[in-house]
Amino acid sequence: MKVLNCICLTLAIIGAIVWGIIGIFNYNIVDALFGDSSAFSRIIYTLVGIAGLYIISFYSNVSQTSN
C-alpha cells in the first residue's frame, strides 16, 4: 500500500506542477510532449485525476494521527 501511496502522491505533484506551468506560462507541457488531446495525454490526465481522488483518503490518516 505504501508504494501505491507514493505513486499517487508523485502523480498528484506532477499534475500540480503541470497546472502551475499552464497558469504561469500558458504552456501545456503534456500536450507539447505527447500531442494535443492525444490518447496518451488523455491517459496521463486520467491517471493524475485518479491519483488525486485516491489522495483524498489521506485526509482520514491526518485526522487519525492528530488526535
C-alpha positions as CSV (number, residue, x, y, z in Angstrom):
1,M,0.0,0.0,0.0
2,K,2.9,2.3,0.7
3,V,4.1,2.0,-2.9
4,L,0.6,2.9,-4.2
5,N,0.6,6.0,-1.9
6,C,3.9,7.1,-3.2
7,I,2.9,6.6,-6.8
8,C,-0.3,8.6,-6.4
9,L,1.3,11.4,-4.4
10,T,4.0,11.7,-7.1
11,L,1.4,11.8,-9.9
12,A,-0.6,14.5,-8.0
13,I,2.6,16.5,-7.5
14,I,3.4,16.2,-11.3
15,G,-0.2,17.3,-12.1
16,A,0.1,20.3,-9.8
17,I,3.4,21.3,-11.5
18,V,1.8,20.9,-14.9
19,W,-1.2,23.1,-13.8
20,G,1.3,25.7,-12.4
21,I,3.2,25.8,-15.7
22,I,-0.1,26.3,-17.6
23,G,-1.2,29.0,-15.2
24,I,2.1,30.9,-15.2
25,F,3.4,30.4,-18.7
26,N,0.2,29.4,-20.6
27,Y,2.1,26.3,-21.8
28,N,0.8,22.8,-21.6
29,I,3.9,20.6,-21.4
30,V,1.9,17.3,-21.6
31,D,0.2,18.3,-24.9
32,A,3.6,19.6,-26.2
33,L,5.3,16.2,-25.4
34,F,2.5,13.8,-26.5
35,G,0.3,15.8,-28.8
36,D,-2.8,17.9,-28.3
37,S,-5.6,15.7,-27.0
38,S,-3.7,12.5,-28.0
39,A,-4.8,9.2,-26.4
40,F,-1.6,9.1,-24.4
41,S,-2.1,12.6,-22.9
42,R,-5.7,11.7,-22.0
43,I,-4.3,8.6,-20.2
44,I,-1.9,10.8,-18.3
45,Y,-4.6,13.2,-17.3
46,T,-6.8,10.3,-16.3
47,L,-4.1,8.7,-14.1
48,V,-3.4,12.1,-12.4
49,G,-7.1,12.6,-11.8
50,I,-7.5,9.1,-10.3
51,A,-4.4,9.7,-8.1
52,G,-5.9,12.9,-6.9
53,L,-9.1,11.2,-5.9
54,Y,-7.2,8.4,-4.2
55,I,-5.2,11.0,-2.2
56,I,-8.4,12.4,-0.7
57,S,-8.2,9.3,1.5
58,F,-5.0,10.7,3.1
59,Y,-7.2,13.2,5.0
60,S,-8.6,10.4,7.1
61,N,-5.0,9.4,8.0
62,V,-4.2,13.0,9.0
63,S,-7.3,13.3,11.3
64,Q,-6.4,9.9,13.0
65,T,-2.8,10.9,13.7
66,S,-3.7,14.4,15.0
67,N,-5.8,13.1,17.9
